[in-house]
Amino acid sequence: MDVALVGCGHIGQHHARVIAKHPGCRLVALIDAVPERAHALAARVNAEARDSVPDGVEAVVIATPTTTHVELAGPHLRQGRWCLVEKPLAAAAHAARTLASPRLVVGHVERFNPAVRALGAVRPRFIEARRMSPPSGRGADVDVIFDLMVHDLDLVLHWFEGEVTGFDAVEVADEGRLVDTATVRLRTSDGLVANLVASRVAATPERVVRVFERGQTTVLDLRAGVATRDGQVMAHDDPRDGLTAQWDAFVSTTRGERSPAVDFDAGYRAVALAERISNAIRS
């Protein structure tokens, strides 16, 4: 499968590495708003920097700022190409709806984190998530709900059946800036409660999720990719990192095989919930 990558920044570089190593794919084009960045990455992964996606490309990865996803991915989907669009799918629910397609996969990579894969199926009663990041300059086109917390919103939505019936949210933002720190307490129709905290101006990085079920508690250290249940590390014999596992799932989907790839519906739900929370905070 011939693949093009649009966006050669921090996450795009990792996508390029994974795609270039996949035995069933050829990374044939790298496109970036800064041509020098595309040329530098192309030299490292033995690909070609281009101004646009060439004819014959079957799949496109969109790894650009959130506010550009719709304008970049939409034309490729309409042309019948497969698209993997980085999370979040879009910066608003109405925009995300325009990308509805069975050929769309959303890059919610934490679903493929080794710790989450080791956890397997769960029936949580309470979830606590802390996602803290020092300032990086990335994701500055959206607030911290869309930038960071959306990872944990997707996990919560993935782990329960029902609807989010209510939430309380508190934010911290410097005057004139988008929200950089937020805490949210969610309640669902099946009785799940989730406390989520996210900050992109933290002193030290942290990505930890605690999953409380009846009779057992599991701690997911997402930075280390390790799941610990009641003090014991959960065995996991799959050596793939999250991005590689996600790409394998995407390729399987393009072949018509069943896979755990995150489809449009799941990506849209995460955006819609992030928007509800973000709007409530602003108002």
LOMIVEX-613679 format. One record per residue (C-alpha): residue in three letters; x, y negated, z negated; residue number from 0; chain. Coordinates in Angstrom, 3 decimals. Layout:
<rs>
R res       xx       yy       zz   n chain
R ala        X        Y        Z NUM     A
...
</rs>
This chain:
<rs>
R res       xx       yy       zz   n chain
R met    0.000    0.000    0.000   0     A
R asp    1.408   -3.377    1.030   1     A
R val    1.134   -5.897   -1.797   2     A
R ala    1.576   -9.671   -2.035   3     A
R leu    2.210  -11.546   -5.259   4     A
R val    0.940  -15.105   -5.634   5     A
R gly    2.626  -16.805   -8.581   6     A
R cys    6.267  -16.153   -9.453   7     A
R gly    6.408  -17.655  -12.934   8     A
R his    6.825  -15.877  -16.262   9     A
R ile    4.168  -13.188  -15.857  10     A
R gly    4.584  -13.014  -12.085  11     A
R gln    8.195  -11.924  -12.488  12     A
R his    7.063   -8.952  -14.581  13     A
R his    4.401   -8.015  -12.036  14     A
R ala    7.024   -8.114   -9.293  15     A
R arg    9.309   -5.779  -11.228  16     A
R val    6.524   -3.241  -11.773  17     A
R ile    5.165   -3.352   -8.225  18     A
R ala    8.624   -3.036   -6.679  19     A
R lys    9.255    0.161   -8.649  20     A
R his    5.946    1.853   -7.802  21     A
R pro    6.454    4.702   -5.304  22     A
R gly    3.109    4.082   -3.610  23     A
R cys    3.512    0.341   -3.038  24     A
R arg    5.613   -2.082   -1.041  25     A
R leu    5.981   -5.627   -2.332  26     A
R val    6.075   -7.444    1.008  27     A
R ala    5.454  -11.098    0.102  28     A
R leu    6.075  -13.500   -2.764  29     A
R ile    4.269  -16.855   -2.739  30     A
R asp    4.660  -19.705   -5.209  31     A
R ala    3.890  -23.424   -5.347  32     A
R val    7.625  -23.884   -6.008  33     A
R pro    9.299  -22.169   -3.023  34     A
R glu   12.674  -21.973   -4.765  35     A
R arg   11.115  -19.852   -7.478  36     A
R ala    9.714  -17.408   -4.929  37     A
R his   13.060  -17.148   -3.141  38     A
R ala   14.941  -16.506   -6.386  39     A
R leu   12.544  -13.734   -7.411  40     A
R ala   12.534  -12.227   -3.916  41     A
R ala   16.295  -11.805   -4.090  42     A
R arg   15.951   -9.818   -7.323  43     A
R val   13.228   -7.422   -6.163  44     A
R asn   14.218   -6.991   -2.507  45     A
R ala   11.123   -8.714   -1.147  46     A
R glu   10.451  -11.705    1.103  47     A
R ala    9.365  -15.175    0.023  48     A
R arg    6.506  -16.424    2.193  49     A
R asp    4.297  -19.494    2.574  50     A
R ser    1.127  -17.399    2.714  51     A
R val   -0.108  -13.829    2.483  52     A
R pro    0.690  -12.063    5.785  53     A
R asp   -1.746   -9.996    7.828  54     A
R gly   -1.850   -6.326    6.923  55     A
R val   -1.512   -6.847    3.179  56     A
R glu   -4.021   -4.624    1.379  57     A
R ala   -3.723   -5.939   -2.194  58     A
R val   -2.911   -9.291   -3.759  59     A
R val   -1.897  -10.093   -7.337  60     A
R ile   -2.890  -13.561   -8.552  61     A
R ala   -0.551  -14.615  -11.390  62     A
R thr   -1.111  -18.364  -11.320  63     A
R pro   -2.658  -20.840  -13.804  64     A
R thr   -6.232  -19.967  -14.770  65     A
R thr   -7.786  -22.998  -13.091  66     A
R thr   -6.473  -21.831   -9.689  67     A
R his   -7.767  -18.241   -9.800  68     A
R val  -11.044  -18.808   -7.983  69     A
R glu   -9.616  -20.792   -5.081  70     A
R leu   -6.757  -18.343   -4.594  71     A
R ala   -8.485  -14.990   -5.134  72     A
R gly  -11.827  -15.774   -3.476  73     A
R pro  -10.630  -15.807    0.151  74     A
R his   -8.756  -12.508   -0.235  75     A
R leu  -11.770  -10.768   -1.745  76     A
R arg  -13.983  -12.057    1.065  77     A
R gln  -11.469  -10.661    3.566  78     A
R gly  -11.806   -7.228    1.937  79     A
R arg   -8.476   -7.154    0.127  80     A
R trp   -8.048   -5.722   -3.338  81     A
R cys   -7.161   -8.295   -5.982  82     A
R leu   -5.667   -8.032   -9.443  83     A
R val   -6.287  -11.399  -11.095  84     A
R glu   -4.482  -12.276  -14.293  85     A
R lys   -6.584  -12.901  -17.389  86     A
R pro   -8.729  -14.803  -17.931  87     A
R leu  -10.620  -14.312  -14.708  88     A
R ala  -11.556  -18.008  -14.525  89     A
R ala  -11.849  -21.110  -16.675  90     A
R ala  -15.668  -21.005  -16.733  91     A
R ala  -18.370  -18.359  -16.401  92     A
R his  -20.028  -19.941  -13.345  93     A
R ala  -16.650  -19.957  -11.583  94     A
R ala  -15.938  -16.344  -12.551  95     A
R arg  -19.252  -15.235  -11.014  96     A
R thr  -18.055  -16.320   -7.577  97     A
R leu  -15.387  -13.589   -7.735  98     A
R ala  -17.835  -10.720   -8.308  99     A
R ser  -16.527   -7.820   -6.240 100     A
R pro  -15.927   -4.066   -6.562 101     A
R arg  -12.407   -4.772   -5.262 102     A
R leu  -11.528   -7.023   -8.193 103     A
R val   -9.487   -5.933  -11.222 104     A
R val   -8.703   -8.281  -14.116 105     A
R gly   -5.313   -8.260  -15.844 106     A
R his   -6.377   -7.716  -19.449 107     A
R val   -3.093   -5.978  -20.130 108     A
R glu   -3.599   -5.457  -23.885 109     A
R arg   -6.044   -2.649  -23.038 110     A
R phe   -2.951   -0.827  -21.752 111     A
R asn   -0.660   -1.699  -24.655 112     A
R pro    0.928    1.534  -25.975 113     A
R ala   -0.595    0.850  -29.413 114     A
R val   -4.103    0.526  -27.965 115     A
R arg   -3.611    3.638  -25.835 116     A
R ala   -2.475    5.558  -28.933 117     A
R leu   -5.579    4.400  -30.800 118     A
R gly   -7.986    5.861  -28.265 119     A
R ala  -11.736    5.696  -28.823 120     A
R val  -12.881    3.944  -32.007 121     A
R arg  -16.080    2.937  -33.782 122     A
R pro  -14.960   -0.100  -35.803 123     A
R arg  -16.986   -1.770  -38.524 124     A
R phe  -14.588   -4.674  -38.968 125     A
R ile  -11.767   -6.059  -36.822 126     A
R glu   -9.114   -8.563  -37.820 127     A
R ala   -6.812   -9.983  -35.131 128     A
R arg   -3.965  -12.496  -35.384 129     A
R arg   -2.317  -13.717  -32.191 130     A
R met    0.326  -16.368  -32.859 131     A
R ser    2.793  -17.792  -30.358 132     A
R pro    5.377  -20.590  -30.550 133     A
R pro    4.960  -23.398  -28.001 134     A
R ser    5.861  -22.193  -24.505 135     A
R gly    4.250  -24.622  -22.082 136     A
R arg    2.414  -21.780  -20.323 137     A
R gly   -1.370  -21.692  -20.132 138     A
R ala   -1.628  -25.429  -20.817 139     A
R asp   -4.464  -25.836  -18.296 140     A
R val   -6.925  -24.152  -20.692 141     A
R asp   -7.443  -24.115  -24.461 142     A
R val   -6.139  -21.412  -26.791 143     A
R ile   -9.454  -19.513  -26.624 144     A
R phe   -8.949  -18.840  -22.907 145     A
R asp   -5.166  -18.684  -23.098 146     A
R leu   -4.559  -16.299  -26.032 147     A
R met   -7.697  -15.339  -27.949 148     A
R val   -9.307  -13.962  -24.787 149     A
R his   -7.041  -10.891  -25.165 150     A
R asp   -8.669  -10.037  -28.485 151     A
R leu  -12.152  -10.996  -27.329 152     A
R asp  -11.747   -8.436  -24.556 153     A
R leu  -10.641   -5.751  -27.024 154     A
R val  -13.613   -6.459  -29.288 155     A
R leu  -16.029   -6.281  -26.341 156     A
R his  -14.342   -3.050  -25.203 157     A
R trp  -14.724   -1.364  -28.597 158     A
R phe  -18.420   -1.903  -29.333 159     A
R glu  -21.772   -1.516  -27.637 160     A
R gly  -24.270   -4.328  -27.955 161     A
R glu  -24.237   -8.098  -27.910 162     A
R val  -22.441  -10.835  -29.814 163     A
R thr  -25.292  -12.288  -31.855 164     A
R gly  -23.451  -15.165  -33.513 165     A
R phe  -20.156  -16.666  -34.513 166     A
R asp  -18.527  -19.381  -36.571 167     A
R ala  -15.523  -21.187  -35.127 168     A
R val  -12.982  -23.698  -36.408 169     A
R glu  -10.323  -25.413  -34.317 170     A
R val   -7.227  -27.535  -34.755 171     A
R ala   -6.095  -29.867  -31.969 172     A
R asp   -3.912  -32.934  -31.763 173     A
R glu   -5.701  -36.015  -30.463 174     A
R gly   -5.923  -35.922  -26.688 175     A
R arg   -4.874  -32.268  -26.427 176     A
R leu   -6.723  -29.072  -25.718 177     A
R val   -7.363  -26.827  -28.715 178     A
R asp   -4.115  -25.082  -29.700 179     A
R thr   -5.272  -23.191  -32.808 180     A
R ala   -8.641  -21.590  -33.512 181     A
R thr  -10.275  -19.084  -35.820 182     A
R val  -13.533  -17.301  -35.001 183     A
R arg  -15.761  -14.944  -36.974 184     A
R leu  -17.987  -12.874  -34.674 185     A
R arg  -21.076  -10.841  -35.509 186     A
R thr  -22.585   -8.244  -33.180 187     A
R ser  -25.953   -6.557  -32.757 188     A
R asp  -24.607   -3.227  -34.006 189     A
R gly  -23.196   -4.668  -37.237 190     A
R leu  -19.562   -5.202  -36.263 191     A
R val  -17.784   -8.223  -37.752 192     A
R ala  -14.544   -9.540  -36.226 193     A
R asn  -12.216  -12.239  -37.527 194     A
R leu   -9.908  -13.612  -34.829 195     A
R val   -7.140  -16.188  -35.213 196     A
R ala   -5.063  -17.539  -32.324 197     A
R ser   -2.429  -20.259  -32.153 198     A
R arg    0.077  -21.316  -29.510 199     A
R val    1.914  -23.733  -31.792 200     A
R ala    2.923  -21.210  -34.474 201     A
R ala    6.382  -21.056  -36.024 202     A
R thr    6.802  -17.317  -35.383 203     A
R pro    5.175  -14.887  -32.927 204     A
R glu    2.634  -12.345  -34.154 205     A
R arg    0.216  -10.001  -32.365 206     A
R val   -1.486   -7.722  -34.863 207     A
R val   -4.950   -6.165  -34.797 208     A
R arg   -6.434   -4.264  -37.729 209     A
R val   -9.288   -1.899  -36.958 210     A
R phe  -11.408   -0.811  -39.915 211     A
R glu  -13.568    2.284  -39.434 212     A
R arg  -15.440    4.344  -41.992 213     A
R gly  -12.777    6.121  -44.047 214     A
R gln   -9.733    4.890  -42.119 215     A
R thr   -7.805    1.780  -41.105 216     A
R thr   -5.514    1.414  -38.107 217     A
R val   -2.958   -1.359  -37.663 218     A
R leu   -1.940   -2.189  -34.099 219     A
R asp    1.385   -3.986  -33.800 220     A
R leu    0.948   -5.123  -30.211 221     A
R arg    4.396   -6.720  -29.963 222     A
R ala    6.049   -3.423  -30.891 223     A
R gly    3.442   -1.265  -29.158 224     A
R val    2.947    0.848  -32.303 225     A
R ala   -0.285    2.037  -33.939 226     A
R thr   -0.229    3.017  -37.620 227     A
R arg   -3.188    4.750  -39.268 228     A
R asp   -3.286    4.914  -43.042 229     A
R gly    0.477    4.468  -43.158 230     A
R gln    1.313    7.090  -40.501 231     A
R val    2.556    6.185  -37.005 232     A
R met    0.194    7.597  -34.399 233     A
R ala    2.005    9.816  -31.901 234     A
R his    1.885    8.719  -28.274 235     A
R asp    3.695   10.618  -25.524 236     A
R asp    3.142    8.117  -22.697 237     A
R pro    6.378    6.129  -22.250 238     A
R arg    4.931    3.508  -19.871 239     A
R asp    4.779   -0.124  -20.903 240     A
R gly    1.420   -1.878  -20.697 241     A
R leu    2.009   -3.644  -17.384 242     A
R thr    3.124   -0.429  -15.680 243     A
R ala    0.102    1.467  -17.015 244     A
R gln   -2.161   -1.333  -15.824 245     A
R trp   -0.656   -1.284  -12.321 246     A
R asp   -1.001    2.506  -12.140 247     A
R ala   -4.686    2.082  -13.025 248     A
R phe   -5.095   -0.591  -10.345 249     A
R val   -3.527    1.634   -7.684 250     A
R ser   -5.776    4.528   -8.717 251     A
R thr   -8.795    2.253   -8.356 252     A
R thr   -7.781    1.246   -4.829 253     A
R arg   -7.655    4.947   -3.958 254     A
R gly  -11.208    5.514   -5.150 255     A
R glu  -10.113    7.398   -8.265 256     A
R arg  -11.546    6.918  -11.734 257     A
R ser   -9.302    4.724  -13.849 258     A
R pro   -9.328    2.520  -16.972 259     A
R ala   -8.769   -0.625  -14.866 260     A
R val  -10.722   -3.658  -16.111 261     A
R asp  -13.454   -4.406  -13.582 262     A
R phe  -15.276   -7.651  -12.771 263     A
R asp  -18.076   -7.076  -15.293 264     A
R ala  -15.636   -6.704  -18.194 265     A
R gly  -13.551   -9.667  -17.060 266     A
R tyr  -16.682  -11.793  -16.722 267     A
R arg  -17.928  -10.869  -20.209 268     A
R ala  -14.639  -12.008  -21.743 269     A
R val  -14.825  -15.342  -19.895 270     A
R ala  -18.472  -15.871  -20.840 271     A
R leu  -17.772  -15.241  -24.538 272     A
R ala  -14.663  -17.440  -24.482 273     A
R glu  -16.753  -20.194  -22.917 274     A
R arg  -19.462  -19.883  -25.591 275     A
R ile  -16.862  -20.248  -28.312 276     A
R ser  -14.995  -23.057  -26.583 277     A
R asn  -18.195  -25.028  -25.962 278     A
R ala  -19.294  -24.582  -29.580 279     A
R ile  -15.948  -25.872  -30.805 280     A
R arg  -16.086  -28.926  -28.535 281     A
R ser  -19.621  -29.800  -29.589 282     A
</rs>
